[in-house]
Amino acid sequence: MRTHLVLGAIALLCGWWVGLDANQWLWLSLAIFMVMLCEINNTIAENICDLITGPHYQPLAKKVKDIAAGAVVFAAAFAVIVGLILFVPKLWPLVMAWL
């Protein structure tokens, strides 16, 4: 979760640096908040499963944890796609000028 918080903060700083417009800020905010919400839900699912099963292994608890973790991965992939769509067109000319 810390990694996603740090990356979200970096994305916000980059958005400020490249001068995103209002619509782009909305997409960036959606991506960041979606990842954070999935992370929170994943933590809730893991803690509830651990509370219910205790030290015992339960295949259904594993399935719940895997599904919650998959939602985080899916949201993170969405955030990467949004980041690429927003930042590549603005940063590409800088990269080409540097090369």
C-alpha positions as CSV (number, residue, x, y, z in Angstrom):
1,M,0.0,0.0,0.0
2,R,2.9,2.3,0.7
3,T,4.2,1.8,-2.8
4,H,0.9,2.8,-4.3
5,L,0.7,5.9,-2.1
6,V,4.2,6.9,-3.2
7,L,3.5,6.3,-6.8
8,G,0.3,8.2,-6.6
9,A,2.1,11.1,-5.1
10,I,4.7,11.0,-7.8
11,A,1.9,10.9,-10.4
12,L,0.3,13.9,-8.9
13,L,3.6,15.8,-8.9
14,C,4.2,14.8,-12.5
15,G,0.7,16.0,-13.4
16,W,1.4,19.4,-11.9
17,W,4.8,19.5,-13.6
18,V,3.4,18.8,-17.1
19,G,0.3,21.0,-16.6
20,L,-2.6,18.6,-17.0
21,D,-5.9,20.1,-17.9
22,A,-9.1,19.5,-15.8
23,N,-10.2,16.4,-17.7
24,Q,-6.8,14.8,-17.4
25,W,-6.7,15.5,-13.6
26,L,-10.1,13.7,-13.3
27,W,-8.7,10.6,-15.1
28,L,-5.5,10.7,-13.0
29,S,-7.5,11.1,-9.8
30,L,-9.9,8.2,-10.7
31,A,-6.9,5.9,-11.4
32,I,-5.2,6.8,-8.1
33,F,-8.4,6.5,-6.0
34,M,-9.4,3.2,-7.7
35,V,-6.0,1.6,-6.8
36,M,-6.3,2.9,-3.2
37,L,-9.9,1.6,-2.8
38,C,-8.9,-1.8,-4.1
39,E,-5.9,-1.9,-1.7
40,I,-8.2,-1.0,1.2
41,N,-10.7,-3.7,0.1
42,N,-7.8,-6.2,-0.2
43,T,-6.6,-5.5,3.3
44,I,-10.1,-5.8,4.7
45,A,-10.6,-9.2,2.9
46,E,-7.2,-10.5,4.1
47,N,-7.9,-9.4,7.7
48,I,-11.4,-10.9,7.8
49,C,-10.2,-14.2,6.3
50,D,-7.4,-14.4,8.9
51,L,-9.8,-13.5,11.7
52,I,-12.3,-16.2,10.7
53,T,-9.8,-19.0,9.8
54,G,-7.2,-18.3,12.4
55,P,-4.1,-20.4,11.9
56,H,-5.9,-23.0,9.8
57,Y,-5.7,-23.2,6.0
58,Q,-9.0,-22.8,4.2
59,P,-9.2,-23.0,0.4
60,L,-12.1,-20.6,0.2
61,A,-10.2,-18.0,2.3
62,K,-7.3,-18.4,-0.2
63,K,-9.7,-17.8,-3.1
64,V,-11.1,-14.7,-1.4
65,K,-7.6,-13.3,-0.9
66,D,-6.6,-14.1,-4.4
67,I,-9.6,-12.4,-5.9
68,A,-9.0,-9.3,-3.8
69,A,-5.4,-9.2,-4.8
70,G,-6.4,-9.6,-8.4
71,A,-8.6,-6.6,-8.1
72,V,-5.6,-4.6,-7.0
73,V,-3.6,-5.8,-10.0
74,F,-6.4,-4.9,-12.3
75,A,-6.7,-1.4,-10.9
76,A,-3.0,-0.9,-11.0
77,A,-2.9,-2.0,-14.7
78,F,-5.7,0.6,-15.4
79,A,-3.7,3.2,-13.6
80,V,-0.6,2.4,-15.7
81,I,-2.6,2.7,-18.9
82,V,-4.1,6.0,-17.8
83,G,-0.6,7.3,-16.9
84,L,0.7,6.3,-20.3
85,I,-2.1,8.0,-22.1
86,L,-1.7,11.2,-20.0
87,F,2.0,11.5,-19.7
88,V,3.6,10.0,-22.8
89,P,2.3,12.7,-25.2
90,K,3.6,15.4,-22.9
91,L,7.0,13.8,-22.0
92,W,7.9,12.3,-25.4
93,P,9.0,15.7,-27.0
94,L,11.2,16.3,-23.9
95,V,12.8,12.9,-24.3
96,M,13.3,13.4,-28.0
97,A,14.9,16.8,-27.5
98,W,17.2,15.3,-24.9
99,L,18.3,12.6,-27.2
